[in-house]
Amino acid sequence: MSSFRIEGGRRLKGELIPQGAKNEALQILCAVLLTSEPVTIHNVPDIVDVNKLIDLLRAMGVHVEKLGPGSFRFTARTVNLEFFLDPEYKRMGGSLRGSVMVAGPALARFGRGYIPSPGGDKIGRRRMDTHFIGFERLGAEIKYDAKEGFYRAEAKQLKGCYMLLDEASVTGTANIVMAAVLAEGRTTIFNAACEPYLQQLCNMLVRMGARISGIGSNLLHIDGVKELGGTEHRMLPDMIEIGSFIGLAAMTRSEITIKDTGYDHLGMIPDVFRKLGIAVVRNGDDIHVPQQEHYTITKFIDGSQMIVADAPWPGFTPDLLSIVLVTAIQAKGSVLIHQKMFESRLFFVDKLIEMGAQITLCDPHRALVIGHDFGMSLRGIRMTSPDIRAGVSLLIAALSADGVSTIDNIEQIRRGYQDIEGRLNAIGARITLVD
């Protein structure tokens, strides 16, 4: 296991280029299974979760050719369906959450898709019902082996239907869309997720020959086709990393420019950070965060306390609530963070409290942050990264703190952030990798 040793209290200055979007990558890579023709993908992030999924596709028989940094060509002409029942598939697929989206395209093209109980962040219950209810509506038979923790979905021919999703699940919608594009007839999905990642997936599938309307809304119409062809696709910049960099700049009182952000796809993310009093300046497709000695949390129009809560897109993404929470530690004022989706995601605040933050964990879903306004610095401690987003939040806290901090279990951070220490060190941070 590796750790980061962080010398805090340093101001940073320079430019950062965001990686390709992790959450988009996990969908797009699975979609290559829908065609026997080559699919070329650019701006693929070099992170643990994505690399594991590429290894899984390769083990399934997909030909993977690396064309250059972040660019790959995938050809799923021959796929070994028996590998689904191999213990190695269960081991590889069970180590990452993204493996769940192999099922939809495999079911559509080959008539069967299997999923081991997926890994990923330990942030609370992440049920699979939406995926499999959708597959059942399309005509698949679902079996679950509780002893093995193994899901099976099988169907000779999927048939289009109308379905109302029980939740606007991003991965659930992606899985169902990939299954429906090769189904017979029309599929209508209401309460579909409509995040930019989903829009990217749908637009890529359309270029491959799929017939999808309503892209960008929560009502999708999919007319099935018999086969799909190859295409070329470029992933968006990672909006979660962009939000992380905005919070980092504010907490360390640094001047940072984030290049090539795909600003028009960021939704309300810049405005939420502006509500914390952070100057987020758009310059074309770049974001400039100037050095600020103080930033003040705004209040609602009636003078009541600010609340930041997650919601389905175009609401605020839950993946950035941890970043907003840590950024508020040094703001002037207070804010209530309401994490609606996952009941264990806020438990990392105990480490922030140990560092000196004024945070009250009201219940598993809500935390009240009372900002220091830089009247008191956080202090460096030793801590462990519990999940991707909490890990980066702790890293931001450590970079702003007095003294030296150590973060263990940084493999969690590496699952979602590409060479984070190298990129931050290049603009003035002091992060040392300790094995």
C-alpha positions as CSV (number, residue, x, y, z in Angstrom):
1,M,0.0,0.0,0.0
2,S,1.2,3.5,-0.9
3,S,0.8,6.8,0.9
4,F,1.1,10.5,0.2
5,R,3.3,12.7,2.4
6,I,2.0,16.3,2.0
7,E,3.8,19.5,3.2
8,G,0.9,21.9,3.6
9,G,0.6,25.6,3.8
10,R,2.0,26.3,0.3
11,R,0.4,28.6,-2.2
12,L,0.1,27.2,-5.8
13,K,0.3,29.0,-9.1
14,G,-0.1,27.7,-12.6
15,E,-2.2,25.9,-15.1
16,L,-3.9,22.5,-14.8
17,I,-5.4,20.5,-17.6
18,P,-8.3,18.2,-16.6
19,Q,-8.2,14.5,-17.5
20,G,-10.8,12.8,-19.5
21,A,-14.1,12.1,-17.7
22,K,-13.9,9.0,-15.5
23,N,-17.6,8.4,-15.4
24,E,-18.0,8.9,-19.1
25,A,-15.1,6.5,-19.8
26,L,-16.7,3.6,-17.9
27,Q,-19.8,3.8,-20.2
28,I,-18.1,4.5,-23.5
29,L,-15.6,1.7,-23.1
30,C,-18.4,-0.8,-22.5
31,A,-20.2,0.4,-25.6
32,V,-17.4,-1.0,-27.8
33,L,-19.0,-4.4,-27.2
34,L,-22.0,-3.4,-29.3
35,T,-20.2,-3.7,-32.7
36,S,-17.6,-5.9,-34.4
37,E,-16.1,-2.8,-36.1
38,P,-13.3,-0.7,-34.7
39,V,-14.1,2.1,-32.2
40,T,-11.5,4.7,-31.6
41,I,-11.6,6.7,-28.3
42,H,-9.6,9.7,-27.4
43,N,-8.9,11.5,-24.1
44,V,-9.1,8.3,-22.1
45,P,-7.9,9.0,-18.5
46,D,-5.0,6.9,-17.2
47,I,-6.5,5.9,-13.9
48,V,-6.9,2.7,-12.1
49,D,-10.7,2.1,-12.7
50,V,-10.4,2.8,-16.4
51,N,-7.3,0.7,-16.8
52,K,-9.0,-2.2,-15.0
53,L,-11.9,-2.0,-17.4
54,I,-9.6,-2.0,-20.4
55,D,-7.9,-5.1,-19.0
56,L,-11.3,-6.7,-18.5
57,L,-12.3,-6.0,-22.1
58,R,-9.0,-7.4,-23.3
59,A,-9.5,-10.6,-21.3
60,M,-13.0,-11.0,-22.9
61,G,-11.3,-11.1,-26.3
62,V,-11.6,-7.5,-27.4
63,H,-8.6,-6.4,-29.4
64,V,-7.1,-3.3,-27.8
65,E,-4.6,-1.1,-29.6
66,K,-3.0,1.9,-27.9
67,L,-2.6,4.7,-30.5
68,G,-0.9,7.2,-28.2
69,P,-1.4,9.0,-24.9
70,G,-5.1,8.7,-24.0
71,S,-6.1,7.2,-27.4
72,F,-7.2,3.6,-28.0
73,R,-8.8,1.5,-30.8
74,F,-11.1,-1.3,-29.6
75,T,-12.3,-4.1,-31.9
76,A,-14.8,-6.5,-30.4
77,R,-15.0,-8.8,-33.4
78,T,-14.5,-12.0,-31.4
79,V,-15.7,-12.0,-27.8
80,N,-15.2,-15.1,-25.6
81,L,-18.6,-15.5,-24.0
82,E,-17.4,-18.5,-21.9
83,F,-15.1,-16.0,-20.1
84,F,-18.2,-14.7,-18.3
85,L,-18.4,-17.9,-16.3
86,D,-14.7,-18.0,-15.5
87,P,-13.6,-17.3,-11.9
88,E,-11.2,-14.7,-13.4
89,Y,-14.1,-12.7,-14.8
90,K,-15.7,-12.6,-11.4
91,R,-12.4,-11.5,-9.8
92,M,-11.7,-8.8,-12.4
93,G,-15.3,-7.6,-12.7
94,G,-15.8,-7.6,-9.0
95,S,-13.0,-5.2,-8.4
96,L,-14.6,-2.1,-10.1
97,R,-18.0,-0.6,-10.2
98,G,-17.8,0.1,-14.0
99,S,-18.1,-3.6,-14.8
100,V,-21.9,-3.4,-14.3
101,M,-22.2,-1.7,-17.7
102,V,-20.7,-4.7,-19.6
103,A,-24.1,-6.4,-19.1
104,G,-26.3,-4.2,-21.3
105,P,-24.2,-4.3,-24.5
106,A,-23.4,-8.0,-24.0
107,L,-27.1,-8.8,-23.5
108,A,-28.0,-6.8,-26.6
109,R,-25.5,-8.3,-29.0
110,F,-24.9,-11.8,-27.6
111,G,-28.1,-12.6,-25.7
112,R,-26.5,-12.8,-22.3
113,G,-24.7,-10.6,-19.9
114,Y,-23.3,-11.5,-16.5
115,I,-22.2,-9.3,-13.6
116,P,-20.3,-10.2,-10.5
117,S,-21.2,-8.1,-7.4
118,P,-19.3,-4.9,-8.3
119,G,-16.6,-3.2,-6.3
120,G,-15.9,0.6,-6.1
121,D,-16.4,3.1,-3.4
122,K,-17.8,2.1,0.0
123,I,-20.1,5.0,0.3
124,G,-23.4,3.3,1.2
125,R,-25.9,1.1,-0.5
126,R,-25.7,1.1,-4.3
127,R,-28.5,-1.2,-5.5
128,M,-28.7,-2.8,-8.9
129,D,-32.5,-3.0,-9.2
130,T,-32.8,-0.2,-11.9
131,H,-30.5,-2.1,-14.2
132,F,-32.2,-5.5,-14.0
133,I,-35.8,-4.2,-13.9
134,G,-35.0,-2.4,-17.2
135,F,-33.5,-5.6,-18.7
136,E,-36.6,-7.6,-17.6
137,R,-38.9,-5.0,-19.2
138,L,-37.0,-5.6,-22.4
139,G,-37.6,-9.3,-22.1
140,A,-34.6,-10.7,-20.4
141,E,-34.7,-13.4,-17.7
142,I,-32.8,-12.4,-14.6
143,K,-31.2,-14.8,-12.1
144,Y,-29.2,-13.9,-9.0
145,D,-26.9,-16.3,-7.2
146,A,-26.7,-14.9,-3.7
147,K,-24.0,-17.3,-2.6
148,E,-21.7,-16.4,-5.5
149,G,-22.9,-12.8,-5.7
150,F,-23.4,-13.2,-9.4
151,Y,-26.1,-11.7,-11.7
152,R,-27.2,-13.3,-15.0
153,A,-29.3,-11.7,-17.7
154,E,-30.3,-13.8,-20.7
155,A,-32.7,-13.2,-23.7
156,K,-32.9,-14.6,-27.2
157,Q,-34.3,-11.3,-28.5
158,L,-34.9,-8.1,-26.6
159,K,-38.1,-6.3,-27.4
160,G,-38.7,-2.6,-27.0
161,C,-41.2,-1.3,-24.4
162,Y,-42.2,1.7,-22.3
163,M,-40.5,1.9,-18.9
164,L,-40.5,4.4,-16.0
165,L,-37.3,4.1,-14.1
166,D,-37.6,3.9,-10.3
167,E,-34.6,6.3,-10.0
168,A,-32.7,8.4,-12.5
169,S,-29.6,6.2,-12.2
170,V,-26.8,7.2,-14.5
171,T,-25.3,3.7,-14.8
172,G,-28.7,2.1,-14.9
173,T,-29.9,4.4,-17.8
174,A,-26.6,3.8,-19.7
175,N,-27.0,0.0,-19.3
176,I,-30.6,0.0,-20.5
177,V,-29.9,2.4,-23.4
178,M,-27.1,0.1,-24.6
179,A,-29.4,-2.9,-24.4
180,A,-32.3,-1.1,-26.1
181,V,-30.4,0.1,-29.2
182,L,-30.3,-3.5,-30.6
183,A,-33.8,-4.5,-29.3
184,E,-36.7,-5.1,-31.6
185,G,-39.1,-2.1,-31.9
186,R,-39.3,1.1,-29.9
187,T,-38.1,1.6,-26.3
188,T,-39.3,4.6,-24.3
189,I,-37.4,5.5,-21.1
190,F,-39.0,8.0,-18.7
191,N,-37.1,9.4,-15.7
192,A,-33.8,8.7,-17.6
193,A,-30.6,10.2,-16.3
194,C,-29.5,13.1,-18.6
195,E,-26.0,13.9,-17.3
196,P,-23.4,15.0,-20.0
197,Y,-21.9,11.5,-19.7
198,L,-25.2,10.0,-20.8
199,Q,-25.5,12.6,-23.6
200,Q,-22.0,11.7,-24.8
201,L,-22.9,8.0,-24.8
202,C,-26.1,8.5,-26.7
203,N,-24.4,10.8,-29.3
204,M,-21.7,8.2,-29.8
205,L,-24.3,5.4,-30.3
206,V,-26.1,7.6,-32.9
207,R,-22.9,8.0,-34.8
208,M,-22.6,4.2,-34.7
209,G,-26.1,3.9,-36.3
210,A,-28.4,3.9,-33.3
211,R,-31.7,5.8,-33.5
212,I,-32.1,7.8,-30.2
213,S,-34.2,10.9,-29.7
214,G,-34.7,13.1,-26.6
215,I,-30.9,13.2,-25.8
216,G,-30.3,15.6,-23.0
217,S,-33.8,15.2,-21.5
218,N,-35.3,12.6,-19.1
219,L,-37.5,11.1,-21.8
220,L,-35.6,9.0,-24.3
221,H,-37.0,7.2,-27.4
222,I,-34.9,4.4,-28.9
223,D,-35.8,2.6,-32.1
224,G,-33.9,-0.6,-32.3
225,V,-31.6,-1.4,-35.2
226,K,-30.1,-4.7,-36.3
227,E,-26.5,-3.8,-36.0
228,L,-24.1,-0.9,-35.2
229,G,-20.9,0.2,-36.9
230,G,-17.6,1.7,-35.7
231,T,-17.0,5.3,-34.8
232,E,-14.5,7.8,-33.3
233,H,-15.2,9.5,-30.0
234,R,-13.5,12.1,-27.8
235,M,-14.4,12.2,-24.1
236,L,-15.3,15.4,-22.2
237,P,-12.9,16.8,-19.6
238,D,-13.7,15.5,-16.1
239,M,-16.2,17.9,-14.4
240,I,-15.4,16.4,-11.0
241,E,-11.7,17.0,-11.4
242,I,-12.5,20.6,-12.5
243,G,-14.6,21.2,-9.4
244,S,-11.8,19.7,-7.3
245,F,-9.3,22.1,-8.7
246,I,-11.6,25.1,-8.0
247,G,-11.9,24.0,-4.4
248,L,-8.2,23.4,-4.1
249,A,-7.4,27.0,-5.4
250,A,-9.8,28.5,-2.8
251,M,-8.5,26.5,0.2
252,T,-4.9,27.1,-0.5
253,R,-5.4,30.8,-1.5
254,S,-3.8,30.0,-4.9
255,E,-4.1,31.4,-8.4
256,I,-4.9,28.6,-10.8
257,T,-6.1,28.4,-14.4
258,I,-8.0,25.3,-15.4
259,K,-7.6,24.8,-19.2
260,D,-10.0,23.3,-21.7
261,T,-12.8,22.7,-19.3
262,G,-15.7,22.0,-21.7
263,Y,-17.4,24.8,-19.8
264,D,-20.8,24.5,-21.5
265,H,-21.1,21.0,-20.1
266,L,-20.4,21.9,-16.5
267,G,-24.0,22.9,-15.6
268,M,-24.4,24.6,-12.3
269,I,-21.0,23.5,-10.9
270,P,-19.3,26.9,-11.3
271,D,-22.3,28.7,-9.7
272,V,-22.3,26.4,-6.7
273,F,-18.7,27.4,-6.0
274,R,-19.6,31.0,-6.5
275,K,-22.2,30.6,-3.8
276,L,-19.3,29.9,-1.5
277,G,-17.8,33.3,-2.4
278,I,-15.2,31.9,-4.8
279,A,-14.3,33.9,-7.9
280,V,-14.8,31.5,-10.8
281,V,-13.9,33.5,-13.9
282,R,-14.7,32.1,-17.3
283,N,-12.2,32.9,-20.1
284,G,-13.4,31.1,-23.3
285,D,-13.2,27.4,-22.4
286,D,-10.9,28.0,-19.5
287,I,-11.6,28.8,-15.8
288,H,-9.4,31.2,-13.9
289,V,-9.6,31.2,-10.1
290,P,-7.6,34.2,-8.8
291,Q,-5.9,34.3,-5.4
292,Q,-8.4,35.2,-2.7
293,E,-7.4,36.0,0.9
294,H,-11.1,35.5,1.9
295,Y,-14.3,34.1,0.4
296,T,-17.8,34.5,2.0
297,I,-20.6,32.1,1.7
298,T,-23.7,33.8,0.4
299,K,-27.2,33.4,2.0
300,F,-30.6,32.8,0.4
301,I,-32.6,35.9,-0.6
302,D,-34.5,35.9,2.8
303,G,-31.2,35.8,4.7
304,S,-31.4,32.2,5.7
305,Q,-28.4,29.8,5.7
306,M,-27.1,28.4,2.5
307,I,-27.8,24.7,1.8
308,V,-25.9,22.8,-0.9
309,A,-27.6,19.5,-1.8
310,D,-27.1,16.9,-4.6
311,A,-29.8,16.2,-7.2
312,P,-30.2,14.4,-10.5
313,W,-28.8,16.4,-13.4
314,P,-29.1,19.3,-14.1
315,G,-28.9,19.5,-10.3
316,F,-25.6,19.4,-8.5
317,T,-23.6,16.2,-8.8
318,P,-23.2,14.2,-5.6
319,D,-19.6,13.5,-6.5
320,L,-18.6,17.1,-5.7
321,L,-20.3,17.5,-2.3
322,S,-17.2,16.2,-0.5
323,I,-15.2,18.9,-2.3
324,V,-17.7,21.7,-1.4
325,L,-17.7,20.5,2.2
326,V,-13.9,20.7,2.6
327,T,-13.8,24.1,0.7
328,A,-16.3,25.6,3.1
329,I,-13.9,24.9,6.1
330,Q,-12.0,28.2,5.4
331,A,-14.9,30.2,4.1
332,K,-16.6,33.1,6.0
333,G,-20.0,31.9,7.1
334,S,-21.7,28.5,7.3
335,V,-23.3,26.1,5.0
336,L,-25.4,22.9,5.4
337,I,-24.2,20.1,3.1
338,H,-27.1,17.6,2.3
339,Q,-25.9,14.4,0.7
340,K,-29.2,12.7,-0.3
341,M,-27.9,9.8,-2.3
342,F,-25.4,7.9,-0.2
343,E,-25.6,7.3,3.6
344,S,-21.9,6.8,4.2
345,R,-20.3,9.4,2.1
346,L,-19.9,12.1,4.8
347,F,-18.3,9.9,7.4
348,F,-14.8,11.1,6.4
349,V,-15.5,14.4,8.2
350,D,-14.1,12.9,11.4
351,K,-10.6,13.4,10.0
352,L,-11.4,17.0,9.0
353,I,-12.6,17.6,12.6
354,E,-9.3,16.1,13.9
355,M,-7.5,18.6,11.7
356,G,-9.4,21.4,13.4
357,A,-12.4,21.9,11.1
358,Q,-15.7,23.1,12.7
359,I,-18.1,20.5,11.3
360,T,-21.2,19.0,12.9
361,L,-22.3,15.7,11.4
362,C,-26.1,16.1,11.9
363,D,-26.9,12.6,10.6
364,P,-25.6,10.3,7.9
365,H,-26.8,12.6,5.2
366,R,-26.2,16.2,6.5
367,A,-23.2,18.1,7.8
368,L,-23.1,21.7,9.0
369,V,-19.8,23.5,8.2
370,I,-18.9,26.7,10.1
371,G,-16.0,28.4,8.2
372,H,-12.8,29.6,9.9
373,D,-12.4,32.5,7.4
374,F,-8.6,31.6,7.6
375,G,-8.6,32.8,11.2
376,M,-7.3,29.4,12.1
377,S,-5.3,26.9,10.0
378,L,-6.0,23.2,9.8
379,R,-3.2,21.0,11.2
380,G,-1.5,18.1,9.5
381,I,-2.4,14.6,10.6
382,R,-2.2,11.0,9.4
383,M,-5.4,9.7,7.7
384,T,-6.8,7.1,5.3
385,S,-8.6,7.7,2.1
386,P,-12.0,5.9,2.3
387,D,-13.2,6.6,-1.3
388,I,-12.2,8.6,-4.4
389,R,-13.9,11.9,-3.6
390,A,-13.2,11.9,0.1
391,G,-9.6,11.0,-0.6
392,V,-9.1,14.1,-2.8
393,S,-11.0,16.2,-0.2
394,L,-8.5,15.1,2.4
395,L,-5.7,15.9,0.0
396,I,-7.1,19.4,-0.4
397,A,-7.3,19.8,3.3
398,A,-3.8,18.6,3.8
399,L,-2.4,21.0,1.2
400,S,-4.0,23.9,3.0
401,A,-3.0,22.7,6.5
402,D,0.0,23.7,8.6
403,G,2.7,21.0,8.9
404,V,2.9,17.6,7.3
405,S,0.0,15.2,6.6
406,T,0.1,11.6,5.5
407,I,-2.8,10.0,3.5
408,D,-2.8,6.2,3.4
409,N,-4.7,4.0,1.0
410,I,-4.1,6.4,-1.9
411,E,-5.0,3.6,-4.3
412,Q,-8.6,5.0,-3.8
413,I,-7.5,8.4,-5.1
414,R,-5.7,6.9,-8.0
415,R,-8.9,5.2,-9.1
416,G,-10.2,8.5,-10.2
417,Y,-7.4,11.1,-10.5
418,Q,-4.5,10.7,-13.0
419,D,-1.0,11.5,-11.7
420,I,-2.5,13.9,-9.2
421,E,0.7,14.4,-7.3
422,G,2.8,15.0,-10.4
423,R,0.4,17.6,-11.7
424,L,0.0,19.5,-8.4
425,N,3.7,19.4,-7.7
426,A,4.3,21.0,-11.1
427,I,2.4,24.1,-9.8
428,G,4.1,24.3,-6.4
429,A,2.7,21.5,-4.2
430,R,5.0,19.2,-2.2
431,I,3.5,15.7,-2.3
432,T,5.8,12.8,-1.9
433,L,4.9,9.2,-2.7
434,V,5.8,6.8,0.1
435,D,5.7,3.1,-0.5
